[in-house]
Each structure stands twice: as structure tokens, then as C-alpha cells.
């Protein structure tokens, strides 16, 4: 017997037929003798409608009260939770719905993007044991204890709910049912020979997620890492009937690196074409210059990613290069032009036809020369590297956008990630 | 300065434009210096959709878990409350939404038709005083304290919420905004000279409501009577701009009879054509016979209304006559045929082409001969009276359905209720 959290997103609960399919997945695990807590999102489209109403409610002000927005939007998950409980009962599975304030799931008071502070899982554990009752929990929401107001967790909130609940009930695993069947070594649309990973370490998944692999939100992976919750990413499209509860279902387990016996040096190749590069030429090499550049950009809500500053050659001036999202490129230049007197630079250079390619793997920590291999391979294909940044388990290269696919496929082969051809 | 509850039903909050109109009504009262709590229903159609989903969720069982149904259905009012709070804030009116569990509104555990046990109004009163904050309360719902589960109040629940909240915050008045502009002396579609009452006593309204005048549910009037909450029925279609906050808006005040200075003998004439008459002939005149007849009908969920039993002429047998809803007529006969051995009667007579006309007025208590006047007037028009029942402030007559309009108009004139012609 295991204790499981099963999380289903909006497309998996889009209507009653989909909810019935979810219920069959749940019953499969219950029939296998497991204790189950289910976390559900709003029916797809429901949240957009609720947000649309909130927006339409304004005619004078620019933004709505976040507390009221949360009260309105949280109803989406409440409806799904109640309906899934009814469907489960209809299938003779003992079930009960739970809202954020009922457990409770205590959060900060940052309405619309609250942070989970504490989840009380004791009542759920008692009911698992005494009534074999499945808990159906409304994801994406909690309550701020001091005011008793409903809060929502923001983007990807239901994943975060699931992982936090898994930690609170000490679940053996948190199954994230999603529209892909796991985490891949690279984007299969660009790399046909990309393959699904059986396991990936939390740290690696964090890098992949923050680099734009959309499988899971960064914060839910972080939470899993902190509480050591094993997260299993699997497909919600598998028919419940086809899954052998005693077999190994297809999917990717995100877990502690210690659980991964045969660690590859490189786990995956991520890339992003949505980048723009800005170089600030000949700024004075003195304390406070970086702050003078990046302070105004942060105030303008422009997200700066790669930052490269080389050691000054003459001890007087240096060049700073960084990347911003392509959509913010012109705005970033405007900010820097306005801040020129405070920064003091000779010239601004920029380019929007650039891409970032990243190589991720915990094994890099203990293997020398991993990056050097990449530089060589790319040079052989005449791919120019514009900038390089590295961290313990990742290095990123800025290249001309035209070479993205070639670079990603080259690196994917180079590190032995290609799946064997049939 | 007064303290007001304003209640708006589903058609008054059907979409954002309607909600904005409601907000203008609220602001009018706030601008006049009043403290305001608003009670809202779900957007019209929303509740039906939620109920439809619950029904669709079943494929094996016949009924759904009432706790889960309540959790799903209560979201309708939650959405409206949040949206109205946002719209009010957009109009620079300080406002905050409240759900049943937040105040809390404590109820019994009779899910789907819970009874309000206690409403805590202290936080609202504090906020009226300290922040001039309007409370926007989700109607129709509460919470069962022992389980922390959401309950709903059933049909007309939002009216009941409004009156209970008015009692809890000691409101000067509870305004029910509805699709009619008040309570009339009779149905204007049948009696063109019917006129709106300025005031009506709780007891009279109770009789009118239970006789099918659809303005307010019986239970909310009862609650108003018990807690002496003055209820003002008024139109939600009046444009807020057209109402002089210092004038007397059109509508009907339901209040204690002591507040009605010039009490009419008769306040209104109600009628119902949806009746069927059943006579049980020559039942033995002994204890237990009434129970033998009405017990099986109650078990079959058939609502028995007028009951007439005359004193036995021979001391041995008597006739019992009563009415049932026309839709239940055949079923009621079947029940009585099946119970014949236990009851012991000679014959069943019945008729479906009958109508009940009722004359209501607190003044009857102190005026003799009120009913006698009616018998005479109807006899002059050759309207045969099949049965008569009376209570302290009402008498009802069963007549042939064909004479309904004539009888109602005759009585309406007879008791001086006709409005003066222009």
C-alpha cells in the first residue's frame, strides 16, 4: 500500500466526461489498495471566464481588489472538486471534497500569488485510515489565516498545491497528470531523437523548468526538492483501463539525485529563441556600475537573464553583456538610454536574432571538460558562440538564432542523448 | 442615518451591466449616509448550470451527496458577491465580500435545505462604523459548524439570508429588490383595479405568500415576523438615478401590525386555480379516522390544504372534504383507494375544476360579519360555494373554477380594495 497524491489540470477535467475519466484513474489506484488525495484545477475555460468577469467589472480603475479577485476565481476549483467527489461516489468510491480554507491550506496574504505556509494533512490521514476515503482537494487556493480570506497561488498553483499536500500527508509519490507523458532530453519537435527520461534530479528539473521546458512550474519543483516529494510526471490521456497498477507506467520521476543510480553526465539540452542581447560598451570599471544598469531595468519589470562581464583589460573600462526577453528589447534600450548619465557608457550594441542553448546535468559537477567538448563540436560546425555563462550543473551559450536547431541536435548527439533508431 | 440590508435576486445580477446597476442602487444609499449590507443571489442561469453538472455527474446512483452538491452550487453566489464588491470599489465605494463561512452564517446540517441557526453580525457592524464599508454577502448559503461544510438554504434562500442578516445587524429595514414593485391587493392580471399596498402586516403576508402570491417565500416572512425585521418589497428595475433618497420610494412595507395606523378590514384577495377537491363519504365518526386518511397522503408527499369536516348528523358517519394540488389529484385518489380497508368509507367523490378564493385581513379579528358579507355577494351572482374554511385573519372559499375571476373581482370591490379610476 502506498499513499499517493494525484494532480489533474484543467484540460483533464474539462467536462463531466473528462472528470469521469479522472475518476477511473483514481479508482484504479484505490482498487490497488492505495490511499489517495486528488488535487484538481478548474475546468478548462472556467478560470478565463471568471477572470474576464473581474476585468469587465472595472470601468474606472485599472486593477481590481486582489482579495475579491481571489474569491471569484477560486470558485473554479471548488466546482471541479465537488463534481469529482460526486462522480467518485457514483462509482462507489468513498470521497469528500476539500477547499483551501477547510483543510486548511494556510498561505501568505499575497493575494493572486500567495505562497503556501502550512498544510494540515492530519484530518486527511485520519480519514484514509478510518474510512478509506479519497480526499478531493481544490488546487490553486488557500486561506490567509489572519483575515480568513481566500487566496490563490497564481500560475501553476495547482502543481504547487499538489506537492505541498504530498509533503503534508507524507505521500510516497505525487503524480502530476499532464498533456505530455514525461520530461524529455530535449524538445522532440526540434530533436526527433529526444527521449523520455525515466528519472531526473530536482536540481536538473529546476534548470530545465526555468529555461522554458513547460512541464512543471519552477516553484512546485523547488517545493518538491525542499520537502523531498517524489514527483511523477505522466500522461492524463492514458486510458485507466490500459494501465497495470503493478507495472511501471510511462512517465518521468523527479526525485533526489541519490535515487538515480546511473547518473548521466548530461541530462538534457534546453533552448530559447525568445532572447535579445544587449551590450553596454566601455562602462567605467568601478563599484556600482552593475547596479546602475540593472536597477532601472528591474524597476521597469524587465527580466534580465544571462549576464556576462569580462575582466577589464585596461583596468579602466569594461563591456557588459546580458539578455532580455525579445519582447522587452526596445523597452530595455529606452531605459538604458534614459539612464545613460547615471551609468556612463560609450555605446549600446544589441541583437534580437540570438538564441540561448543550455546543457544541463548534475554529472558536470564531477566531470571536467564537459563544456570544452561542446565548444569544439560547435566550432566544427562553424557555429559562433557570442557569450557563455556557467553554473555548477549547467552551461548556457548565446548563438545566432539561425543555428539553434543545428546546435541543439549537435549537442544532443554529442552527449549521447539520442535514442537508438529502430 | 439608517442601517439597511439590500437584497438582489438572480435577474438583477444577471451580467456585469446588471451588477453595475445594482451597485448604483447601493451607492445611492451610501451617499445618503446609510450603513449598507447587500445580499446577492447567483447570476441568473448560473445555479441551473451548476445543478445540471451535478446531475450529469451521476450515472449509477439516483441522488448526489448533498454536501458536495452544496459545495458546487454555493459557488454561484460567491462569484456574484466578489464581482459586486469589485464594481462597488470601482465606483469608489468601500466594499468587501462575505461568504457564509466567513461571517459566519451558522446553519443546521440539512444540506440543500438548511435552516439558519445564528448569524454573527458584529464584524459587519464594526466595519460600518470604522471604515464606512459596505458588506456584500453571498446569499443562499451558510456553514454547518460541526463539520465546517458549506450548506445551502434551498428555494428562496437568499431572501431568508437577507432577513436573518438584517436581524443580526439590527437593520432598520431589509429591502427586497424584485421584479415587481410591491405587494398588491390581488393579482393585477385578473383584477385590473388591484392596487399596491403601502404596508401589510407580517401575518397577512404569510397568508398571502402561502396562498401563492410569489413575491416572497413564506420562511423569510416568518423570520421577519419572529425578529421584527421590517421588509420592504420594491422594484429592481427602478433606475437608481430616478429615486429620491429622501422621498418615499414605491414599494410595500411588510411590518408589525402596530406600525399600520389605518388598518383595513380586508387587505387582499388571493386565489388559486391549481386545486382539486376530494370528498370521502360516510366514514365512521370516531377517533383516528382523520389520521387514517391523511397519514397515507402525507407519506405519498401529497400536500393537503383545505380540510372540512362537518359535525356528524347521525353521530355515526360523516363526510370529509379536502383539497390537493390538481397535479396530485389522481395519485391522491389511488392512495385513498388502496387505504380503503383501513379507512372504511362508502364512496370517494372528486372534482378538478375547482378554485380556492381567500380573503385576508388582520382587521377581521375585530370585525364581525366580514365573511357573511362575502357569502351574500357571491350568492347574488349565483356563485355556488362548495366548502368554507376560516382562520383568525382569513377565510377561504372553494368554488367552481369557471367563476374564479368573477368571484375575485366581486370580493375585491366588496371590501373597498379597488383603486380609484382616473
Contacts between the chains, C-beta under 8 A, distances in Angstrom:
chain1	res1	chain2	res2	distance
A	16	B	53	6.4
A	16	B	56	4.5
A	16	B	57	5.8
A	19	B	57	7.1
A	20	B	59	7.5
A	50	B	79	6.8
A	53	B	16	6.4
A	53	B	79	7.2
A	53	B	83	5.7
A	54	B	82	7.7
A	54	B	83	6.9
A	54	B	86	6.0
A	56	B	16	4.5
A	57	B	16	5.9
A	57	B	19	7.1
A	57	B	20	8.0
A	57	B	83	5.2
A	57	B	86	4.2
A	57	B	87	4.8
A	57	B	90	6.5
A	58	B	86	6.9
A	58	B	90	5.2
A	59	B	20	7.6
A	59	B	90	6.0
A	60	B	90	5.2
A	60	B	91	7.1
A	60	B	92	7.7
A	61	B	89	7.1
A	61	B	90	5.1
A	64	B	86	4.7
A	64	B	89	7.4
A	64	B	90	7.7
A	65	B	85	6.8
A	65	B	86	6.1
A	65	B	89	5.4
A	67	B	96	7.7
A	68	B	82	4.5
A	68	B	83	7.7
A	68	B	85	4.5
A	68	B	86	4.9
A	68	B	89	7.4
A	68	B	96	7.9
A	68	B	97	5.8
A	69	B	82	7.3
A	69	B	86	7.3
A	71	B	78	6.3
A	71	B	81	7.1
A	71	B	82	4.0
A	71	B	85	7.8
A	71	B	97	5.4
A	71	B	99	7.3
A	72	B	78	7.3
A	72	B	79	5.4
A	72	B	82	3.7
A	72	B	83	6.1
A	72	B	86	7.7
A	75	B	75	3.8
A	75	B	78	5.2
A	75	B	79	5.5
A	78	B	71	6.3
A	78	B	72	7.3
A	78	B	75	5.2
A	78	B	78	7.7
A	79	B	50	6.8
A	79	B	53	7.2
A	79	B	72	5.4
A	79	B	75	5.4
A	81	B	71	7.1
A	82	B	54	7.7
A	82	B	68	4.5
A	82	B	69	7.3
A	82	B	71	4.0
A	82	B	72	3.7
A	83	B	53	5.7
A	83	B	54	6.9
A	83	B	57	5.2
A	83	B	68	7.7
A	83	B	72	6.1
A	85	B	65	6.8
A	85	B	68	4.5
A	85	B	71	7.9
A	86	B	54	6.1
A	86	B	57	4.2
A	86	B	58	6.9
A	86	B	64	4.7
A	86	B	65	6.1
A	86	B	68	4.9
A	86	B	69	7.3
A	86	B	72	7.8
A	87	B	57	4.8
A	89	B	61	7.1
A	89	B	64	7.4
A	89	B	65	5.5
A	89	B	68	7.5
A	90	B	57	6.5
A	90	B	58	5.2
A	90	B	59	6.0
A	90	B	60	5.2
A	90	B	61	5.1
A	90	B	64	7.7
A	91	B	60	7.1
A	92	B	60	7.7
A	96	B	67	7.7
A	96	B	68	7.9
A	97	B	68	5.8
A	97	B	71	5.4
A	99	B	71	7.3
A	101	B	101	7.0
A	102	B	148	5.6
A	102	B	149	7.8
A	148	B	102	5.6
A	149	B	102	7.8
